[in-house]
Every structure is written in structure tokens, then in C-alpha cells.
Amino acid sequence: MGGIIKQGNIARLSTAQALAGANTTVIYATAAIIGNTLAPTPALATMPISIFVVGMAASTLPAGTIAQRYGRRASFMAGTGCGIIVGLVSALAIWLGSFWLYCFAMLFGGAYAAVVLSFRFAAAECVDAHDRARALSIVMAGGIAAGVIGPQLVTYTMNLWLPHLFVATYVAQAAVALLSAYILMGVTLPVPQRNIQASTGRPLKEIARQPAFIVAVICGIVSYTLMNFLMTSAPLAMHLCGLPQEASNLGLQWHVIGMYAPSFFTGRLITRYGAARIVLIGLLLLACAAVAGLAGQTVGHFWASLTLLGLGWNFGFIGASAMVLETHRPEEKNKVQALNDFLVFGTMVIGSFSSGSLLALDGWHVVCLIVFPPIAVALVALALRGKMTGRVQHA
């Protein structure tokens, strides 16, 4: 019976990941274009996505606190509530032509996305220790459906409320979030015992000083920030190049499929070869995405860059997430995972805020060139981790 419940939890989390991932895809497909239309200056075009990332960063620790005190499902319900709000308020903002109201709505979108990313850690709690990486990656694989649902949602709804482009899209987004909430209501995870959890576990500062944790955070930051940095700019760059919105939607579709399709086997690869090697592959794929972006500005070049970007994120971020799982004890999981996500999303804010101005001032090629230094930093961190691990094994 317990095995059936665990499998049911993972199925529900994977389905919710697909629906919630579609909401995030809608934002990335439309926010920069809406921003470019409503913003007082083109340099602020990507500010809505930046505010979205701020919402993610600001919500990770509160979401972790809610999960620790009241259980994961309470956190899930709060997150999907934010998903409904972002859809309805965004639709109102576009209808009114209010740039700042649209930016305000993105705070709720970021809060929703932050909670959704905790699905991967919730899945790891549903299985035995040796299956955690696989469970984590299976839930992330639910994002494959998001890669189809999100862009198609934009394509089929963006013109339904003319002359207000994308109003119907965000109303549909709210409906998808409501459906996700209904599915998550069936997830059965234990409510934590506060008195036990409060009296056990190492201080957070002690855990955060571990070299293994530091390297995992660096790799997670680089993988997610660079993915967000390029993906934020790509739809607007395609728009500025005169490419049709449908081409941009399809490019994001293949990007999101690239983000989640490898998840069917990423967990097995991590178990067999180790998280560090998988992260290395992810970093190299991110570099290839930048190279594809530098090679040209046709539809094919953008699609190749976005697809490689998604693949690189999958290996890099899931590998880094698996490395985080190795740094904490069971009673420490909520606070450590929340700290990791806070650091990752907090750093992403810098990339999001800078991408719009860089694209407006210097162009797509400069955006691609900036990818390489952070990758070099992450590679050095991985190499140092490998040397430290080697010394420990030798000793």
C-alpha cells in the first residue's frame, strides 16, 4: 500500500510540474514582448521577468518555512494560489495597459515558480535514499508536457481578446493553475513534527560552509542563471529581428522540452556516473548554446541555441540539485533546500535585470558572450571539488 501511495505522489507531482511549468513558459514567452510594448523605455522591456525572478528569490525561504511548519501540501496550495493571482492580475494589467501593474503581478508568478521547484525535493522524500535522484528527475520530466502546453497555450489564445494581445492567454494561465491545485490536493506527505525538527539538525551556517554545498550552489547558480539570462532575451531578440511570434513560441517549446526530456534518464546517469560529471556535461552544453547564438540570428540559430540551453540546464541544475541532497541530513532538508534555492534565484535577479539593457544597448551577440566567464568559474569549482574528494578517498 505504501508503494502505491508513493507512486501516486510522484505521478501527481509530475503532472503538476507539467501544468505549472506551462505557466512559467507562458511568462517567458510573452513577458519581454509585453514589457517592450508597455514599458516607458525599451531598456525596461525585461523588467517583468526580472520581477518574476525577484518573486522566486523572495519566496523560497517563506515557502520552506511553510513546508517545515505545516507540511509540503500547505506550501503547494499557497503557491498555486499565487499562480491563479498572477494570471488574473496580468490579464487586467494588459487590458489596462499598465506596465507597473503587470510587473506587480510577476511577483506572484515568481512565488508560484519557487514553490513548483520544491516538487523535485518532495519527490525525493517519497522513495528510498538510493532512488532519490531518479524520483527527482522523474518529476522534472513532467516539464516535457509543459514544453508543449505552454507555447501552444500562447499560440491559440494570444489573439482571442484583440486588440489586447495576450489577455486571454493569462486568463487561461489562471485556469491551468487552478487545475494544478486540484491535482496537488491529492498529494499525501507527512506533516513534520515541529518539536523534533526544532531540536535536531546542525546550524545552517555550519552546513553552508561545507565545500560540497558551496560547489553545489555555484553550479546551480551558473546553470539556472545562464539559462534564465539567455531565455529572457531570446524571444525579444527574435521579435526585434523581425521573426514571427509563432517561431518564438516553437523555439521556447523545444527549449522547454530540452529542459525536461532528459529527466527520464538524468537520474540514472547521476546514479551511475555521479552528479559532478553530469553537471560538467550541462556546463559544456550551455557553452554550446552560446556558440549557436553567436553563429547567426536566423530562426534555426535561435532554435538550436534555445534547445541546447534547455539540455544544459537539465544536466547542470538537476545534477547540482542531486549534489545538494548529499549535504544535509533528513531533519535539515527543508532549511537547506530553501537556502540553496534562495541563493540560486537571488543571483538570477542580477542576470534578469541586466539582460534587457544589454540586449537593447549591445545586441544579442554580447548577451551570448557573457555566458562564458560564469561557466569557467563553475568548471574551476567542480575541479576543486574533484581534487578534495580524491584526497579524502586517498586518505
FENWO-V967135 format. One record per helix or strand of 2 or more residues. SS is the DSSP state (alpha for helix, beta for strand). FROM is the first residue (numbers start at 0). TO is the last residue. Records with the same first field share a line. If there is no record, write none. Layout:
# FENWO-V967135
SS=FROM-TO / FROM-TO
This chain:
# FENWO-V967135
alpha=1-37 / 41-43 / 46-69 / 71-95 / 98-116 / 118-123 / 128-140 / 142-156 / 166-183 / 193-198 / 203-207 / 210-239 / 244-260 / 262-272 / 274-294 / 298-324 / 329-361 / 363-368 / 370-393
